[in-house]
């Protein structure tokens, strides 16, 4: 925390500061989606150009969108509590 922030907090004791962990990709379900897409679905793809690569990525994500069990698994693996 820099000096300006410390001074501001000293002047505003009603503000509570919480420390959050740094970047933790295992706790982010989006990272599970990209990992599945990149290392699973498209791992052996050799696209001819950017347009073909884009088409494959979009199709992989559309296919994943239609697999709610897989998406739920990504959320569970990230450890996010899900309301019943």
Secondary structure, 3 states (H helix, E strand, C coil): CCHHHHHHHHHCCCCCCCCCCCCCHHHCHHHHHHHHHHHHHCCCCCCCCHHHHHHHHHHHHHHHHCCHHHHHHHHHHCCCCCCC
